[in-house]
């Protein structure tokens, strides 16, 4: 019992530190101390509960089984944390759209979009090369990137490294359309951001004009 308790204490300490580093970040504009404080403590509570359960079963476990149990518990806690983050992101996006009076549609992947100006050109499709005028900003209205400063974005659908959510949204447009798209982190830059203007776990807003498809 003492040996497995020590193992769990070490693993739990490392796990807490990795969670704190991964989800808090430094200087992240999308980090909300209150919600993350709750998530971390909720996670530790679940981990402690599962730890007690595992220790009670220790007398029948082998060392290899102990390691497997630790990994299973960590995955279970991370899954719960991720679910909490997703729920918070959905609530934040809903509130942002409501404040702006936007009636947005939601795809199965979680992309929010609205076409606010309709063009008459050809519809975008996989394999086509598209030219976009765009502005990328955070939900606090901080502008990160813009075609005004960087020039239009040109890429081939299905063959580029643009954000997954952007490509999905463009495939819903035709030349001449203008649209707004809200990309949750898993459709944008994930947990890490882009290492430049996009912070950790950022929800981003694209305002896009589809100039041409060919």
VENKA-V446119 format. One record per pair of residues at least 24 apart in sequence whose ideal C-beta (glycine too) atoms are under 7 Angstrom apart, sorted by the first residue. I is the first residue (numbers start at 1). GAP is how many residues later the second one is. If there is no record, write none. Layout:
I/GAP ; I/GAP
//
This chain:
1/54 ; 1/57 ; 4/51 ; 4/54 ; 4/62 ; 5/50 ; 7/59 ; 8/43 ; 8/62 ; 11/59 ; 12/35 ; 12/39 ; 15/59 ; 16/28 ; 19/24 ; 22/169 ; 25/174 ; 25/175 ; 27/172 ; 28/171 ; 28/172 ; 28/173 ; 29/109 ; 29/111 ; 29/113 ; 29/170 ; 30/108 ; 30/169 ; 30/171 ; 30/172 ; 30/173 ; 35/53 ; 39/42 ; 39/45 ; 42/42 ; 43/34 ; 43/37 ; 43/38 ; 46/31 ; 46/34 ; 47/26 ; 47/30 ; 50/26 ; 89/95 ; 89/96 ; 89/114 ; 92/47 ; 92/111 ; 93/89 ; 93/91 ; 93/110 ; 96/43 ; 102/78 ; 104/78 ; 107/61 ; 109/59 ; 109/78 ; 110/74 ; 110/77 ; 111/54 ; 111/57 ; 111/58 ; 111/70 ; 111/72 ; 111/76 ; 112/69 ; 112/70 ; 113/56 ; 113/59 ; 113/66 ; 113/67 ; 113/68 ; 114/65 ; 114/66 ; 115/58 ; 115/62 ; 115/64 ; 116/62 ; 116/63 ; 116/64 ; 117/60 ; 117/61 ; 118/59 ; 119/55 ; 119/56 ; 119/57 ; 119/58 ; 119/91 ; 120/56 ; 121/53 ; 121/54 ; 121/55 ; 121/92 ; 122/52 ; 122/53 ; 122/91 ; 123/51 ; 124/33 ; 124/46 ; 124/47 ; 124/49 ; 124/50 ; 124/86 ; 124/89 ; 125/32 ; 126/31 ; 126/32 ; 127/29 ; 127/30 ; 127/31 ; 128/29 ; 128/85 ; 128/86 ; 129/25 ; 129/27 ; 129/85 ; 130/25 ; 130/27 ; 130/40 ; 130/80 ; 130/83 ; 131/80 ; 131/81 ; 132/76 ; 132/77 ; 132/78 ; 132/79 ; 133/76 ; 133/78 ; 134/72 ; 134/73 ; 134/74 ; 135/72 ; 136/68 ; 136/70 ; 137/68 ; 138/64 ; 138/66 ; 139/64 ; 139/66 ; 144/53 ; 144/54 ; 145/52 ; 152/59 ; 163/24 ; 163/25 ; 166/40 ; 169/37 ; 169/39 ; 170/40 ; 173/37 ; 174/36 ; 175/35 ; 175/37 ; 175/38 ; 176/34 ; 177/33 ; 178/30 ; 178/31 ; 179/29 ; 180/25 ; 180/27 ; 181/25 ; 181/27
//
